[in-house]
């Protein structure tokens, strides 16, 4: 593992188009593209969820996709749903706040107390993982030490993916390739964040496996940190 403190083993899993996009355009739900995944690949996604202790997506993904993040297509227990949300401001009617699975919302010390109380009233666990914003390394340590999370998968959008990679918190990446090109200079891609300045800042990967799953190519990488 790249981090020196105890944390879960982290898999980033995502569907992407041939040009690396996650959605049709900025603000569009990724569910639009996900419906074009082969059924075998949908099963792979749910098998992966069932094999992991927790699943994490960013607050903006919840606002746009309103996902359930549960295991549905295969037998198995749904993982703990983890949502970093510094100000506790995802909608209170979001599906992840429902009773389908356990949910943990990570907030900052600046989160309004009434919002935190409202989320706890929905039956979810709320933890503070940072003073001004959610600090992902601290959240990973909390998940490991306080909740026994050994394996975490992220189905994040570009912002969460960037921050997790930037903090050297991702161990593996699994990509489901969709045979489409959508284009768009501001269409969300797998990783957002700040521009890098030199090739030395590139995050290097080692391709370890690739295979067809139904009609979709799936590629798997180890993340290499220097």
N, C-alpha and C positions, 0 to 999 in steps of 0.2 A: 504494500500500500504506500501511496505517496505521502500521506499525512503521518505525523509522528504520534498524535494522540489517537486513542481508540475510536473507531468509527465503523459504520457498516461498510460492507463491500457493495459498490454502487454500479448498477447497470443502467446506461441510458438507452432507451428503446424508442424508436420513432419510425413512422412512415415518411418517406420523402419522394418527391418527383425526380425525374431524370436530371432536372436542373437544380435539385437540392432544396426545393420549396416545401413548406409545410401546409400551405393553404392556397386558395385561389387568389386571394388578395389580402391586403392588410385589414384586419378586423373581421375576416371571415372565419367560420368555424372549420377546424380540421376534420370534422365529421363528414364534410362534403367530399373530401378526397378519400377518407377511410372507407366509405361505402364501396369503393372500387377495389378494395383488397379482396384477394381470393378467400374463399371460406376457410381453406386450410390455414391461411395466414391469420385470420381472425382467431382460429383455435390456438395457434401458436402464441398469440398475444395473451389470451386468457390463461393458457397453460403457464406462461411466464409469470403472470400476476399471481397465480395460485402457488407458485414455487417460491415467492418472495414474502418476506415478513411485512414489508411496507411499500407503498407506492406514493410518489410525490409529484405534484404538478404545481405550477405557479398560480398566484391569485388571478392573473389576467386570463389564463387559460380557463379557469373556473367561470369567470365572467362571460367569456365568449362561448365556450363549449358546454358549460353546465353539465359536466360529465358525472357519472356515478362512480367510476373507478372501482368496480366490483368484478368478481369472477362470475360469469354467467354461462358460458358455452361449454364448460368442462366441470367435472366434479372438483371440489376443493374449497378451501376457506378464503374469503376475501381478505386481502392484506389491510393493515392499518393505513388509512388515507392521511397523508401529511400535506398540509398546505401552508407554505410560508406566506404570511400576510401581515406586514409590519403594522398596519393601522386597523386591523380587524374589520376591514370594510368590504369583504365579499358579501353578496346578497344573503340575507337570512333565510331565504327560501331556496338556496342553492341545494342541488341534489346531494352534494357531499356532506351536508349537515343533517341529512335524513338518517333513518334507522337501519339502512341496508348493511352498513359495516361501521366499525369504529373509526373515528376521525380525530386527528390532532391538528389544531391550528397553532402555528408558531407566530407570535406577535412580538413587537418591540415594546420597550418601556413607555413609549409615547402613545400606545394604543388607548383610545378612550375607554374608560372603565365601563360605561354603559354598553358599549359594543361587546366587550369581553364578557360581561354578565349575560347579555342576550345570547351569545354563542354557547356559553356554559348551560344556559337554560334549555338549549336544544339537545343537551346530552353529550356534547363533544368536549374533549380535553383541550385546554388552552395552556400553552407554556410560553414564558418570556425567554427569548433567545437573542438578546441584544438591547442596547440602550436606545439608539435612534432608529435602527433598522434591524431586520433579522440577519444575524451573522451565521452564515451557513456552516462554517466549521464548528461553531458552538452548537448549532442545531444537530449536526451529525453526532457530536459527542453526547448530547442529551438523549438522542434516540438510542444510541448504543448503551449508555450507562444506566439510564432510568427506565427504558422501555424494552430493553433486550433485543433490539433490532440488529440482526447480523447481516441481513441481505436487503438492500433497498433498490427498487427500480424507479427511474424517473421517466415520465412521459411528458416532459416539459415543453414549453414553448422556447423561442430563441433566447429570451432574457434569462430564464432559469438555467438553461443549458450552458449559456456563456459563463454565468457566475459559478456554477458547479465545476466547470472545466478550469476556469481561471483560478479557482481556489484549490485545484488539484485534488478534487474529491470524486472523480469518476474513474472507475477501473476498466470498464468494458463499454463498448457501444455496439448495439445491434440495430441494423437499418433494414427496413422493408422498402424495397424499391418499387415505385409505381411507374408504369411506362407512359408518362405524360410529361409535357413541357408546358408550364403556365406563364413563365416570364414575369415581368414586373420589377422595376428597380427597387420598389419598397415592399415587395411581397416577402413575408417572413420566411427565412431560411432556417436550417437546422440550428445554427448558432448565430446569435446577434452580438450585442456588446460593442466594445470600443474597437476601432481599427488598430491593427498592429503596425509597428513601424519597420520592422526588419524580419527577415526569414528566421532569425534566431528565436523569435517569439511564437512561431508556429507550433501548434500542439501536434506532436507526431503520433501516428498510429501504426500498429502492426496488424495487418490482415491475417487472421488466423483460420477463418472458415468462410465458405460461401456455398450456397445451395439453393435449389429451387424449392419453394413451398407453394404448391399449387402452381399458379401462373406468375407468382412473384419471386424475384431474386431477393434473397436475404444475405446480407454480409455482416460478419462479426469481427470486431477489432479489439485488441488490447490498447489502452491508452498509455503512452510512454512519456514520463515526465523526467526532465533532466534536473 
